[in-house]
Amino acid sequence: MTRVLGIDVGGTKVAIGVSTADGPTLSAHVRLDTGPDTLARALAAARALDGAPTAVGFSTCGVIRDGVVRLAPNVPGWEGLELPRLLQEAYGATPVSIDNDVNAAAAAELRWGALRGVSTGVYLNLGTGLAAALVVDGRVVPGAHGAAGEIGYLQVTPGEPAFADGRVPLEERVAGGALAARGTALLGRPVTAAELLSGGHARELVDEALRTLAMSVANLCVVLDPERLVVGGGMMGAAELILPRLTAEVGRAVPFPPEVRPARFADDAPLLGALALARAAVA
């Protein structure tokens, strides 16, 4: 069986894995912290893990546009990086497939998970940040600029500060990082999104965030008319709270409501997505 290599660069960590079978399994893996020289350290670790893969899949925070990484301020030196060129130089004739982390996670769900067999669908990632991947004809749609599904930039209130003002309106209200920051300010002590979602703290804040999220997701489903909505990401530790709210609002607001399912892959979804990208490159 051919060996493929997956590399996932996130805001705080780099995950690298090798797979020898067409499935969501790793035969070897390693993790690094992000920081200075992230790419150089990641490529060195990848070479040590497998120096001659059949194909490489690369999952990255941010969006690839005009050959450089955009919308990725959380990794030092990543914004503006010429990632496609650097990977081509590193791997030569070996096929390399690159996508953002949410699209990659959707690719894993399409190949092996909850989106398998779905023609039109949505993968929603609820984590420190907020984004979606849009699936049409069984493929993730990149959009004209590689930024399809960047729903964190949706406005909640007409005319509010938005992308041009350096803001991410929806993400700043409902994502895990935003919930933690808002909860900390409200309670006067450090608190995580997981603590807030577990109940008993800042219930009005959590309720408002879930209402806003559910409305925005329902609007997205009205636009795309998906057959299935798959929800993943770190916030799904509170799936029993989140999924019923999403299901109810989608059922109320969408003319033809999609089935709502949790993602199959809770851990290492972008890394498994990188492996899915590599498998597709082999095919």
N, C-alpha and C positions, 0 to 999 in steps of 0.2 A: 504494500500500500504506500502511496506517495506521502511524504512528510510535508506538512505546511506549517508556517510560522505565523503567529499572530502577535501584534504589538499594540497595546492600548496606552495612550498617554492621556491622563486625566489631570484635574486641577491639583491633586495632592500626591498621586502615585502613578507609577508606570508598571503595567503588568505585561509579562511576556510569556507566551506558551507555545508548545509544539504539539501537534496532533498527527497521529498516524492513521486515523480512521475518519470516515466521513460521518461524524457525530459530535455531540457536545462534550467531548472528553479530552483531557490533556495527558500526554505521556510525560511531560516535564514542564515546569514553569518556574518563574522567578519574579520577584517584585523589587522595585526601587522607589525611592522618594523622588518627586520632581524637585527642581531647583536649578542651580547653574549647570550649564552644559547638559541639559536633559537628553537631547537627541543623541549626542556623542556617547553618553553613558548607556542609553538604551540600546544603541546599535552594537556597542561592545558586548553588553550582556546577551543580546540576541545571537551574536556570532559565537559566543561561548556555549550557548544552549544548542544551536544548530548552525553550522557554518555553510551548509549547502541545501537549503530548503527548496522544494519544488516550486513554491509560490509563497508570497508574503501578503498578509492583510494588515493594514495599519488603521487603527481607530484613533481619532484625535478630538480633543475638545476644540471648539471653534468651527469655522467654515473655510474650505479651500476655495479661493476666488482669484482668478488670474495668476495661478501658480504660487500663491502665497497664502498663509494662514491669516484669517480675519476673525474678529469677534472672540479672541482668546486672551484676555488680559490677565488671567490667573496663573499662567505658567511663565516664569521669567524667560524672556528672550523668544517666546513662541509667536507673539503677534508680529506679522510681517515675515515670518520664516519661509524660505523657499523650499517647503517640504517635498513636493514632488520631485524637484531636481535633485535634492540631496539624497533621496531614497533611490532614485535611478542611478546616481553615481555609486551608491553603496552596494546595490544589488545587480547592476549591469543588465544582462539579458533575462534575469529571473523575473517573472511576472509579479508586479506589485499593485495591489488595489488599495486605495485610500478613501476613507469616508469619515464623517463626523461620528462621535460616539453614539448618539441616539439612532442615527441611520444604521450604524453597525449593529446595535442591539436589535433593531427591527429585522435586520438581515438574518440574525440568529433565530429569531422567532419565526421568520418565514421559512427557513430551511429545516428547523428541528422542533419548533415550539408552537405557541398558541396561534400564530398566524399561518401555519402550514395549510396550504390548500385554499387560502383566502385570495380572492382577486382584488377586492377593494376594501381597504382597512386603514385603521389608525393605530399606531403604537404611541402611547403617551408615557413619557418619562417624568416621574415625580421624584426629584432628588434635591440636592442642594440647589440646583437650577431647575429650569422648566423648559421642556421642548417636546416636540412630537415628530414622528416620521409618518409620511403619507404614502400609502401603498395603492397603486393603480395597476391593473393587469398583472398582479403578482410581483410587482417590482417597486422598490422605493423610488419615489419621485424626487429628484434633486432640486427642481426649480430652475429658473433662468440663471440664477447667480449662486446656486448651491445652498440656498438658505430657506428652502421650503420647510415648513413645520416649525420655524422659530417663533412659536406662539408666545414666548415670554415677552415679546415686543408688542403684543396686542394692547390696545388702550382699553381701560375700564370706564373712564369718565371722558366725555368729549372735550378735546382741547387741552387735556392734561399734559405735563412734560413727558416727552417721548424720546425716541431714538436720537433725534437731532439734538436733544438737550442732554444726552448722555444717560438716559434713563431706560429702564426695562420694566414698563408699567405692571404688566400682569405678574411677571416673575417676582417683582418686589412686594407683591401682596400675598402670593400663595406658595412659593417655593420653600423648601426646607430651610435654606439659609435665611430667607426673609422672615419666616415664622420664628426662627430662633432669635433673630435680632429684635424683632418687634416684641416678642415675649419677654426677652431680657429687659428691654426698656420699660415695659409695662409693670413687671414684677419687681424690678430693682435688684435682680440677682441673675447670674448666668443660668440660662435654661436652654435645653435642646428642643428641636422640633419633635423628636420622639417623645419627650416628656409632655409636651403640650398636647400631642395627639393621643397620648394614653389616657387623657381625661383628668379632670380635677384642677387644671390650671388654665386661666385665661380662656374660659369657654366661649365667651363672646367673640374673641379674636379668632379662635379656631373655626367657629361657626361661620363667621363672615368670610374667612378665607375659603372654606369649602363651598359656600354658596357662590362666590365669585368664580372659583375654579369650575364648578359644575356648569354654570351658565356659559362660560367660555368654551368648554369642551362640547356642550350641546350645540352651540353656534357652529363650531368646527364640523360637527357631524351633519348639521343642516347643509353646509356648503358641499361637503364631499360625498355624502350619502354612503357611508361605509357599511359593509355587512357585519364587521366585527371591530370592536374597540378593545385593544389589549393594553393593560396598564402595568407598568413596571417602575423600577427605581427604588431608592432607599426609603422613601416615605411609605412604601407598601408594607412595612412592618405594621402599619395601622390599616391594613386592607379592610378589616371588618368595619371600620369607621368610614373609609373613603369610598369603597366600591358601592355600597348601597346609595350613597348620596349621588354619585355619578349616574348610576343606573336609573334612579328615580327621575332625575332632571332630564336625562336623555329620553326616557320614556314619555315625559310630559311635553317636551319641546320639539322633538324631532318627528317629522311626519312618518318616517319609516325607521324606527329605532334600531340601531345595531345591537347585536349581542355584546355584552360587556364581560370580559374575562381578565383574570390576573395573568401576567406574563409567566411563562414557564421558568424563565431564568431570573432569579433574584440576585444572585452573586455572580460577579465577573461577566455580566451580560455584554459590555462592550468588547471584552477580550474574546469571548465566544463569537461575537459578531465579527471581529477581525479574522478569526479562523474561517467563518462562513464566507467572508470576502475572498480569502485566499482559495478556498475550495471552488468558489465560482470562477476565479481567475484560472484555475487549473482546467475547469470544464471548457 
